[in-house]
Amino acid sequence: MALGLLGSCSTTQQAETAATTSPADRDAALGAQTTTSTVSGQAQTRNGITLTPFDDSPKFPTAQMRLNSPVAGSTVPSGEVAFSYELTNFQLTKMTASDHAMQMANSMKGQHIHNIVDNQPYTAHYDTKFTKPIADGQHVVLSFLSRSYHESLKHLGAYDLRVITVGTPAADATPSTFDVKAPALFYSRPKDTYAGKDAQKIMLDFYLVNTTLGDSGNKVRATINGTEFMLNQWLPYMMEGLPAGQATIKLELLDSSGTLIPGPYNSVTRTITVAP
């Protein structure tokens, strides 16, 4: 499958960064671990990195998103692909009223839609209609509603997942075998560069479809700078203690036995920059 985005990803990411500001034995091999009880869950600390789940963000239980075009399974002309959404009970460009807006990187443009093509870095959109350059070929498109500080809404109806075809695929292109009904993991945050106060608390957020997490069920393994954390809740996580420099985050969707669940996006690695 083609990677999907044309043009410079760095240009898109720099533009988004400019609009973002902060208003404010295995365990032995992994290093010393401490576990602290929090209002949202258990905070895990390993090798100086602390990962804390939180679930106290404003809820939008009746928010709904519908992607009207491009139609699932359709073929659209090459070049700029036109997206059109219909939203109910969710206001784009509104600042999300939460302490988290003061604690982490927060888009000053407000609430928005995350649009992810082939699990590449998302683009943020503040209007229900926009165009986006996508290469010719078959592509997997995930869209979901996001709070102003980039935390996704995770309930049914707040996201859309579909496969589309752009232009005419190359003669030797391998047709997509992506199953929209299979368990899948998509990477969302963090991305790009975090500096100053933004670098103190960095949100880890991912998107799951067709699966749940639990103590005795599927899990997400997050490997941060080589240190593993097992996540059994589909929640955003606050990362603290990342040293300055390049940070590598790897996410894997595992079954109850710890085996990677088959799927083209169920293992993904990204690199961010943490500045002093």
Phi and psi in degrees as GROMACS dihedral restraints (atoms count N, CA, C in turn):
[ dihedral_restraints ]
;  ai    aj    ak    al  type     phi  dphi    fc
    3     4     5     6     1   -67.0    20    10
    4     5     6     7     1   155.7    20    10
    6     7     8     9     1   -72.4    20    10
    7     8     9    10     1   -24.9    20    10
    9    10    11    12     1   105.6    20    10
   10    11    12    13     1   -44.8    20    10
   12    13    14    15     1   -93.0    20    10
   13    14    15    16     1   135.1    20    10
   15    16    17    18     1  -101.1    20    10
   16    17    18    19     1   163.5    20    10
   18    19    20    21     1    78.7    20    10
   19    20    21    22     1  -168.7    20    10
   21    22    23    24     1   -92.6    20    10
   22    23    24    25     1   117.6    20    10
   24    25    26    27     1   -63.1    20    10
   25    26    27    28     1   -35.9    20    10
   27    28    29    30     1   -63.4    20    10
   28    29    30    31     1   -32.5    20    10
   30    31    32    33     1   -64.1    20    10
   31    32    33    34     1   -44.9    20    10
   33    34    35    36     1   -62.9    20    10
   34    35    36    37     1   -44.3    20    10
   36    37    38    39     1   -67.0    20    10
   37    38    39    40     1   -38.9    20    10
   39    40    41    42     1   -65.1    20    10
   40    41    42    43     1   -38.2    20    10
   42    43    44    45     1   -64.6    20    10
   43    44    45    46     1   -41.0    20    10
   45    46    47    48     1   -68.5    20    10
   46    47    48    49     1   -39.9    20    10
   48    49    50    51     1   -60.9    20    10
   49    50    51    52     1   -38.2    20    10
   51    52    53    54     1   -64.9    20    10
   52    53    54    55     1   -25.8    20    10
   54    55    56    57     1   -94.3    20    10
   55    56    57    58     1    10.0    20    10
   57    58    59    60     1  -116.9    20    10
   58    59    60    61     1   136.0    20    10
   60    61    62    63     1  -147.9    20    10
   61    62    63    64     1   161.5    20    10
   63    64    65    66     1  -108.3    20    10
   64    65    66    67     1   110.5    20    10
   66    67    68    69     1   -65.2    20    10
   67    68    69    70     1     1.5    20    10
   75    76    77    78     1   -85.5    20    10
   76    77    78    79     1   -45.9    20    10
   78    79    80    81     1   -60.5    20    10
   79    80    81    82     1   -37.1    20    10
   81    82    83    84     1   -65.0    20    10
   82    83    84    85     1   -41.2    20    10
   84    85    86    87     1   -67.8    20    10
   85    86    87    88     1   -30.4    20    10
   87    88    89    90     1   -80.6    20    10
   88    89    90    91     1   -13.5    20    10
   90    91    92    93     1   100.1    20    10
   91    92    93    94     1   174.2    20    10
   93    94    95    96     1   -62.0    20    10
   94    95    96    97     1   140.0    20    10
   96    97    98    99     1  -126.2    20    10
   97    98    99   100     1   137.0    20    10
   99   100   101   102     1  -126.4    20    10
  100   101   102   103     1   148.7    20    10
  102   103   104   105     1  -124.5    20    10
  103   104   105   106     1   127.5    20    10
  105   106   107   108     1  -121.4    20    10
  106   107   108   109     1   135.4    20    10
  108   109   110   111     1   -76.6    20    10
  109   110   111   112     1   135.5    20    10
  111   112   113   114     1  -130.0    20    10
  112   113   114   115     1   171.0    20    10
  114   115   116   117     1   -65.7    20    10
  115   116   117   118     1   -23.0    20    10
  117   118   119   120     1  -102.7    20    10
  118   119   120   121     1   -19.1    20    10
  120   121   122   123     1   161.7    20    10
  121   122   123   124     1  -156.5    20    10
  123   124   125   126     1   -98.9    20    10
  124   125   126   127     1   127.3    20    10
  126   127   128   129     1   -89.4    20    10
  127   128   129   130     1   129.6    20    10
  129   130   131   132     1  -106.7    20    10
  130   131   132   133     1   133.2    20    10
  132   133   134   135     1  -123.5    20    10
  133   134   135   136     1   123.5    20    10
  135   136   137   138     1  -140.7    20    10
  136   137   138   139     1   134.0    20    10
  138   139   140   141     1    49.6    20    10
  139   140   141   142     1    39.1    20    10
  141   142   143   144     1    83.1    20    10
  142   143   144   145     1    -3.2    20    10
  144   145   146   147     1  -104.8    20    10
  145   146   147   148     1   129.4    20    10
  147   148   149   150     1  -112.5    20    10
  148   149   150   151     1   132.9    20    10
  150   151   152   153     1  -120.3    20    10
  151   152   153   154     1   118.5    20    10
  153   154   155   156     1  -124.1    20    10
  154   155   156   157     1   119.6    20    10
  156   157   158   159     1   -74.0    20    10
  157   158   159   160     1   149.1    20    10
  159   160   161   162     1  -141.9    20    10
  160   161   162   163     1   147.6    20    10
  162   163   164   165     1  -140.4    20    10
  163   164   165   166     1    28.9    20    10
  165   166   167   168     1  -103.1    20    10
  166   167   168   169     1    16.9    20    10
  168   169   170   171     1   -72.8    20    10
  169   170   171   172     1   156.1    20    10
  171   172   173   174     1   -54.6    20    10
  172   173   174   175     1   135.8    20    10
  174   175   176   177     1   -95.0    20    10
  175   176   177   178     1   145.1    20    10
  177   178   179   180     1  -127.1    20    10
  178   179   180   181     1    65.2    20    10
  180   181   182   183     1   -63.5    20    10
  181   182   183   184     1   -23.0    20    10
  183   184   185   186     1  -101.2    20    10
  184   185   186   187     1     3.0    20    10
  186   187   188   189     1   -65.8    20    10
  187   188   189   190     1   134.4    20    10
  189   190   191   192     1  -133.8    20    10
  190   191   192   193     1   145.2    20    10
  192   193   194   195     1  -131.6    20    10
  193   194   195   196     1   133.1    20    10
  195   196   197   198     1  -128.1    20    10
  196   197   198   199     1   128.4    20    10
  198   199   200   201     1   -92.2    20    10
  199   200   201   202     1   110.8    20    10
  201   202   203   204     1   -81.7    20    10
  202   203   204   205     1   -35.3    20    10
  204   205   206   207     1  -153.7    20    10
  205   206   207   208     1   145.6    20    10
  207   208   209   210     1   -72.1    20    10
  208   209   210   211     1   150.0    20    10
  210   211   212   213     1   -71.5    20    10
  211   212   213   214     1   141.5    20    10
  213   214   215   216     1   -56.2    20    10
  214   215   216   217     1   132.0    20    10
  216   217   218   219     1    80.1    20    10
  217   218   219   220     1     0.5    20    10
  219   220   221   222     1   -85.7    20    10
  220   221   222   223     1   167.3    20    10
  222   223   224   225     1  -113.7    20    10
  223   224   225   226     1   128.0    20    10
  225   226   227   228     1  -117.8    20    10
  226   227   228   229     1   158.8    20    10
  228   229   230   231     1   -62.2    20    10
  229   230   231   232     1   155.6    20    10
  231   232   233   234     1   -62.6    20    10
  232   233   234   235     1   155.0    20    10
  234   235   236   237     1   101.4    20    10
  235   236   237   238     1  -134.2    20    10
  237   238   239   240     1   -73.7    20    10
  238   239   240   241     1   118.8    20    10
  240   241   242   243     1   -92.0    20    10
  241   242   243   244     1   129.1    20    10
  243   244   245   246     1   -88.9    20    10
  244   245   246   247     1   125.3    20    10
  246   247   248   249     1  -109.7    20    10
  247   248   249   250     1   139.4    20    10
  249   250   251   252     1  -139.5    20    10
  250   251   252   253     1   121.4    20    10
  252   253   254   255     1  -115.7    20    10
  253   254   255   256     1   157.1    20    10
  255   256   257   258     1  -123.9    20    10
  256   257   258   259     1   124.8    20    10
  258   259   260   261     1  -117.1    20    10
  259   260   261   262     1   146.5    20    10
  261   262   263   264     1  -133.2    20    10
  262   263   264   265     1   140.3    20    10
  264   265   266   267     1    59.2    20    10
  265   266   267   268     1    33.5    20    10
  267   268   269   270     1  -154.0    20    10
  268   269   270   271     1   128.2    20    10
  270   271   272   273     1  -108.0    20    10
  271   272   273   274     1   115.4    20    10
  273   274   275   276     1   -68.1    20    10
  274   275   276   277     1   153.2    20    10
  276   277   278   279     1    72.2    20    10
  277   278   279   280     1    -2.1    20    10
  279   280   281   282     1   -83.2    20    10
  280   281   282   283     1   138.0    20    10
  282   283   284   285     1   -72.9    20    10
  283   284   285   286     1   132.1    20    10
  285   286   287   288     1   -74.3    20    10
  286   287   288   289     1   124.4    20    10
  288   289   290   291     1   -79.1    20    10
  289   290   291   292     1    97.8    20    10
  291   292   293   294     1  -161.7    20    10
  292   293   294   295     1   148.4    20    10
  294   295   296   297     1   -59.4    20    10
  295   296   297   298     1   -27.2    20    10
  297   298   299   300     1   -64.7    20    10
  298   299   300   301     1   -24.6    20    10
  300   301   302   303     1   -65.3    20    10
  301   302   303   304     1   -20.5    20    10
  303   304   305   306     1   -97.8    20    10
  304   305   306   307     1    -7.1    20    10
  306   307   308   309     1  -106.7    20    10
  307   308   309   310     1   -14.0    20    10
  309   310   311   312     1  -147.5    20    10
  310   311   312   313     1   174.5    20    10
  312   313   314   315     1   -54.8    20    10
  313   314   315   316     1   128.4    20    10
  315   316   317   318     1  -135.1    20    10
  316   317   318   319     1   128.7    20    10
  318   319   320   321     1   -74.6    20    10
  319   320   321   322     1   122.4    20    10
  321   322   323   324     1   -73.5    20    10
  322   323   324   325     1    -4.7    20    10
  324   325   326   327     1   -86.4    20    10
  325   326   327   328     1    -9.4    20    10
  327   328   329   330     1    94.6    20    10
  328   329   330   331     1  -161.7    20    10
  330   331   332   333     1   -66.5    20    10
  331   332   333   334     1   152.8    20    10
  333   334   335   336     1  -159.6    20    10
  334   335   336   337     1  -176.6    20    10
  336   337   338   339     1  -109.9    20    10
  337   338   339   340     1   132.7    20    10
  339   340   341   342     1   -92.4    20    10
  340   341   342   343     1   127.7    20    10
  342   343   344   345     1  -118.6    20    10
  343   344   345   346     1   117.9    20    10
  345   346   347   348     1  -119.9    20    10
  346   347   348   349     1   125.6    20    10
  348   349   350   351     1  -111.8    20    10
  349   350   351   352     1   120.7    20    10
  351   352   353   354     1    55.9    20    10
  352   353   354   355     1    33.0    20    10
  354   355   356   357     1    60.9    20    10
  355   356   357   358     1    22.9    20    10
  357   358   359   360     1   -80.3    20    10
  358   359   360   361     1   166.1    20    10
  360   361   362   363     1   -50.9    20    10
  361   362   363   364     1   136.5    20    10
  363   364   365   366     1   -69.5    20    10
  364   365   366   367     1   160.3    20    10
  366   367   368   369     1  -112.6    20    10
  367   368   369   370     1   141.9    20    10
  369   370   371   372     1   -98.8    20    10
  370   371   372   373     1   137.0    20    10
  372   373   374   375     1  -133.5    20    10
  373   374   375   376     1   136.4    20    10
  375   376   377   378     1  -112.1    20    10
  376   377   378   379     1    12.4    20    10
  378   379   380   381     1  -137.1    20    10
  379   380   381   382     1   156.0    20    10
  381   382   383   384     1   -78.5    20    10
  382   383   384   385     1    -8.8    20    10
  384   385   386   387     1  -130.2    20    10
  385   386   387   388     1   130.9    20    10
  387   388   389   390     1  -161.3    20    10
  388   389   390   391     1   166.6    20    10
  390   391   392   393     1  -117.8    20    10
  391   392   393   394     1   154.7    20    10
  393   394   395   396     1  -148.1    20    10
  394   395   396   397     1   130.9    20    10
  396   397   398   399     1   -73.1    20    10
  397   398   399   400     1   126.9    20    10
  399   400   401   402     1  -134.7    20    10
  400   401   402   403     1   135.5    20    10
  402   403   404   405     1   -67.6    20    10
  403   404   405   406     1   158.1    20    10
  405   406   407   408     1   -60.3    20    10
  406   407   408   409     1   142.8    20    10
  408   409   410   411     1   132.4    20    10
  409   410   411   412     1  -178.1    20    10
  411   412   413   414     1   -86.8    20    10
  412   413   414   415     1   141.1    20    10
  414   415   416   417     1  -142.1    20    10
  415   416   417   418     1   147.6    20    10
  417   418   419   420     1   -98.9    20    10
  418   419   420   421     1   123.9    20    10
  420   421   422   423     1  -117.9    20    10
  421   422   423   424     1   120.7    20    10
  423   424   425   426     1  -112.0    20    10
  424   425   426   427     1   130.7    20    10
  426   427   428   429     1  -126.9    20    10
  427   428   429   430     1   142.9    20    10
  429   430   431   432     1  -154.0    20    10
  430   431   432   433     1   157.9    20    10
  432   433   434   435     1   -77.9    20    10
  433   434   435   436     1   146.0    20    10
  435   436   437   438     1  -135.3    20    10
  436   437   438   439     1   140.6    20    10
  438   439   440   441     1   -67.9    20    10
  439   440   441   442     1   167.9    20    10
  441   442   443   444     1   -62.9    20    10
  442   443   444   445     1   -28.3    20    10
  444   445   446   447     1   -94.9    20    10
  445   446   447   448     1    24.9    20    10
  447   448   449   450     1    74.6    20    10
  448   449   450   451     1    12.5    20    10
  450   451   452   453     1   -81.7    20    10
  451   452   453   454     1   127.8    20    10
  453   454   455   456     1   -74.6    20    10
  454   455   456   457     1   150.7    20    10
  456   457   458   459     1   -86.0    20    10
  457   458   459   460     1   131.7    20    10
  459   460   461   462     1  -113.8    20    10
  460   461   462   463     1     8.8    20    10
  462   463   464   465     1   -90.6    20    10
  463   464   465   466     1   162.0    20    10
  465   466   467   468     1   -60.0    20    10
  466   467   468   469     1   130.3    20    10
  468   469   470   471     1   101.6    20    10
  469   470   471   472     1   -12.8    20    10
  471   472   473   474     1   -95.3    20    10
  472   473   474   475     1     1.9    20    10
  474   475   476   477     1  -141.6    20    10
  475   476   477   478     1   166.4    20    10
  477   478   479   480     1  -143.3    20    10
  478   479   480   481     1   136.6    20    10
  480   481   482   483     1  -130.8    20    10
  481   482   483   484     1   126.2    20    10
  483   484   485   486     1  -155.1    20    10
  484   485   486   487     1   164.0    20    10
  486   487   488   489     1  -111.3    20    10
  487   488   489   490     1   133.1    20    10
  489   490   491   492     1  -130.4    20    10
  490   491   492   493     1   164.5    20    10
  492   493   494   495     1  -119.5    20    10
  493   494   495   496     1   133.4    20    10
  495   496   497   498     1  -111.0    20    10
  496   497   498   499     1   126.9    20    10
  498   499   500   501     1    60.5    20    10
  499   500   501   502     1  -144.9    20    10
  501   502   503   504     1  -113.7    20    10
  502   503   504   505     1   113.6    20    10
  504   505   506   507     1   -59.3    20    10
  505   506   507   508     1   150.5    20    10
  507   508   509   510     1   -59.8    20    10
  508   509   510   511     1   151.1    20    10
  510   511   512   513     1   -58.7    20    10
  511   512   513   514     1   -32.7    20    10
  513   514   515   516     1   -97.0    20    10
  514   515   516   517     1    10.0    20    10
  516   517   518   519     1   -70.2    20    10
  517   518   519   520     1   141.5    20    10
  519   520   521   522     1   -86.4    20    10
  520   521   522   523     1   123.3    20    10
  522   523   524   525     1   -59.3    20    10
  523   524   525   526     1   146.4    20    10
  525   526   527   528     1   -66.0    20    10
  526   527   528   529     1   137.0    20    10
  528   529   530   531     1  -111.9    20    10
  529   530   531   532     1    16.5    20    10
  531   532   533   534     1   -64.6    20    10
  532   533   534   535     1   129.9    20    10
  534   535   536   537     1  -103.3    20    10
  535   536   537   538     1   111.1    20    10
  537   538   539   540     1   -69.0    20    10
  538   539   540   541     1    -8.1    20    10
  540   541   542   543     1  -102.7    20    10
  541   542   543   544     1     0.7    20    10
  543   544   545   546     1   -91.7    20    10
  544   545   546   547     1   155.8    20    10
  546   547   548   549     1   -59.6    20    10
  547   548   549   550     1   132.0    20    10
  549   550   551   552     1  -145.3    20    10
  550   551   552   553     1   147.0    20    10
  552   553   554   555     1  -117.9    20    10
  553   554   555   556     1   133.1    20    10
  555   556   557   558     1  -124.8    20    10
  556   557   558   559     1   140.0    20    10
  558   559   560   561     1   -87.5    20    10
  559   560   561   562     1   138.2    20    10
  561   562   563   564     1  -121.9    20    10
  562   563   564   565     1   -68.2    20    10
  564   565   566   567     1  -126.5    20    10
  565   566   567   568     1   153.2    20    10
  567   568   569   570     1   -87.9    20    10
  568   569   570   571     1   169.1    20    10
  570   571   572   573     1  -150.7    20    10
  571   572   573   574     1   156.1    20    10
  573   574   575   576     1    69.1    20    10
  574   575   576   577     1  -135.6    20    10
  576   577   578   579     1  -119.8    20    10
  577   578   579   580     1   139.8    20    10
  579   580   581   582     1  -122.2    20    10
  580   581   582   583     1   128.1    20    10
  582   583   584   585     1  -134.4    20    10
  583   584   585   586     1   155.4    20    10
  585   586   587   588     1    60.6    20    10
  586   587   588   589     1  -132.6    20    10
  588   589   590   591     1   -65.9    20    10
  589   590   591   592     1   -30.8    20    10
  591   592   593   594     1   -57.6    20    10
  592   593   594   595     1   -30.1    20    10
  594   595   596   597     1   -79.9    20    10
  595   596   597   598     1   -10.5    20    10
  597   598   599   600     1   -76.7    20    10
  598   599   600   601     1   -38.4    20    10
  600   601   602   603     1  -132.5    20    10
  601   602   603   604     1   111.8    20    10
  603   604   605   606     1  -117.2    20    10
  604   605   606   607     1   126.8    20    10
  606   607   608   609     1   -82.1    20    10
  607   608   609   610     1   133.6    20    10
  609   610   611   612     1  -103.2    20    10
  610   611   612   613     1   121.4    20    10
  612   613   614   615     1  -142.9    20    10
  613   614   615   616     1   135.8    20    10
  615   616   617   618     1  -135.5    20    10
  616   617   618   619     1   167.9    20    10
  618   619   620   621     1  -122.6    20    10
  619   620   621   622     1   133.2    20    10
  621   622   623   624     1  -114.6    20    10
  622   623   624   625     1   141.6    20    10
  624   625   626   627     1  -131.7    20    10
  625   626   627   628     1   142.8    20    10
  627   628   629   630     1    62.4    20    10
  628   629   630   631     1    29.3    20    10
  630   631   632   633     1  -160.9    20    10
  631   632   633   634     1   161.8    20    10
  633   634   635   636     1  -128.9    20    10
  634   635   636   637     1   167.7    20    10
  636   637   638   639     1  -115.7    20    10
  637   638   639   640     1   154.1    20    10
  639   640   641   642     1  -172.5    20    10
  640   641   642   643     1   168.2    20    10
  642   643   644   645     1   -57.0    20    10
  643   644   645   646     1   -40.0    20    10
  645   646   647   648     1  -110.1    20    10
  646   647   648   649     1    13.3    20    10
  648   649   650   651     1  -120.6    20    10
  649   650   651   652     1  -149.3    20    10
  651   652   653   654     1   -66.4    20    10
  652   653   654   655     1   156.2    20    10
  654   655   656   657     1  -142.8    20    10
  655   656   657   658     1   163.1    20    10
  657   658   659   660     1  -111.2    20    10
  658   659   660   661     1   125.9    20    10
  660   661   662   663     1   -95.0    20    10
  661   662   663   664     1   118.7    20    10
  663   664   665   666     1  -104.7    20    10
  664   665   666   667     1   120.6    20    10
  666   667   668   669     1  -110.6    20    10
  667   668   669   670     1   111.2    20    10
  669   670   671   672     1  -112.4    20    10
  670   671   672   673     1   114.7    20    10
  672   673   674   675     1    51.2    20    10
  673   674   675   676     1    38.2    20    10
  675   676   677   678     1    87.5    20    10
  676   677   678   679     1    -5.0    20    10
  678   679   680   681     1  -101.5    20    10
  679   680   681   682     1   128.2    20    10
  681   682   683   684     1   -92.0    20    10
  682   683   684   685     1   139.4    20    10
  684   685   686   687     1  -130.7    20    10
  685   686   687   688     1   130.8    20    10
  687   688   689   690     1   -96.9    20    10
  688   689   690   691     1   124.4    20    10
  690   691   692   693     1  -111.1    20    10
  691   692   693   694     1   122.1    20    10
  693   694   695   696     1  -113.9    20    10
  694   695   696   697     1    14.2    20    10
  696   697   698   699     1  -130.8    20    10
  697   698   699   700     1   136.2    20    10
  699   700   701   702     1   -86.7    20    10
  700   701   702   703     1    87.4    20    10
  702   703   704   705     1  -140.2    20    10
  703   704   705   706     1   162.9    20    10
  705   706   707   708     1   -73.3    20    10
  706   707   708   709     1   153.4    20    10
  708   709   710   711     1  -128.1    20    10
  709   710   711   712     1   137.2    20    10
  711   712   713   714     1   -91.0    20    10
  712   713   714   715     1   123.3    20    10
  714   715   716   717     1   -98.9    20    10
  715   716   717   718     1   128.9    20    10
  717   718   719   720     1  -131.9    20    10
  718   719   720   721     1   150.3    20    10
  720   721   722   723     1    93.0    20    10
  721   722   723   724     1     8.5    20    10
  723   724   725   726     1   -69.5    20    10
  724   725   726   727     1   128.1    20    10
  726   727   728   729     1   -72.3    20    10
  727   728   729   730     1   159.5    20    10
  729   730   731   732     1   -63.3    20    10
  730   731   732   733     1   144.5    20    10
  732   733   734   735     1   120.5    20    10
  733   734   735   736     1  -158.8    20    10
  735   736   737   738     1   -79.8    20    10
  736   737   738   739     1   134.2    20    10
  738   739   740   741     1  -121.1    20    10
  739   740   741   742     1   135.3    20    10
  741   742   743   744     1  -111.4    20    10
  742   743   744   745     1   128.6    20    10
  744   745   746   747     1  -120.6    20    10
  745   746   747   748     1   122.8    20    10
  747   748   749   750     1  -116.9    20    10
  748   749   750   751     1   130.6    20    10
  750   751   752   753     1  -118.3    20    10
  751   752   753   754     1   136.0    20    10
  753   754   755   756     1  -136.4    20    10
  754   755   756   757     1   135.4    20    10
  756   757   758   759     1   -93.2    20    10
  757   758   759   760     1   116.3    20    10
  759   760   761   762     1  -113.7    20    10
  760   761   762   763     1   151.4    20    10
  762   763   764   765     1   -84.4    20    10
  763   764   765   766     1  -176.4    20    10
  765   766   767   768     1   -64.4    20    10
  766   767   768   769     1   -19.0    20    10
  768   769   770   771     1   -94.8    20    10
  769   770   771   772     1     2.0    20    10
  771   772   773   774     1    86.9    20    10
  772   773   774   775     1    13.0    20    10
  774   775   776   777     1   -94.2    20    10
  775   776   777   778     1   139.1    20    10
  777   778   779   780     1   -61.4    20    10
  778   779   780   781     1   127.8    20    10
  780   781   782   783     1   -75.6    20    10
  781   782   783   784     1   128.9    20    10
  783   784   785   786     1   -57.4    20    10
  784   785   786   787     1   141.4    20    10
  786   787   788   789     1   158.3    20    10
  787   788   789   790     1   143.2    20    10
  789   790   791   792     1   -66.3    20    10
  790   791   792   793     1   -19.5    20    10
  792   793   794   795     1  -117.6    20    10
  793   794   795   796     1     8.4    20    10
  795   796   797   798     1   -81.4    20    10
  796   797   798   799     1     1.3    20    10
  798   799   800   801     1  -138.9    20    10
  799   800   801   802     1   118.6    20    10
  801   802   803   804     1  -142.3    20    10
  802   803   804   805     1   140.1    20    10
  804   805   806   807     1  -125.7    20    10
  805   806   807   808     1   132.5    20    10
  807   808   809   810     1  -131.0    20    10
  808   809   810   811     1   157.7    20    10
  810   811   812   813     1  -123.3    20    10
  811   812   813   814     1   135.0    20    10
  813   814   815   816     1  -123.5    20    10
  814   815   816   817     1   169.3    20    10
  816   817   818   819     1  -114.8    20    10
  817   818   819   820     1   129.3    20    10
  819   820   821   822     1  -108.6    20    10
  820   821   822   823     1   114.7    20    10
  822   823   824   825     1  -100.6    20    10
  823   824   825   826     1   150.1    20    10
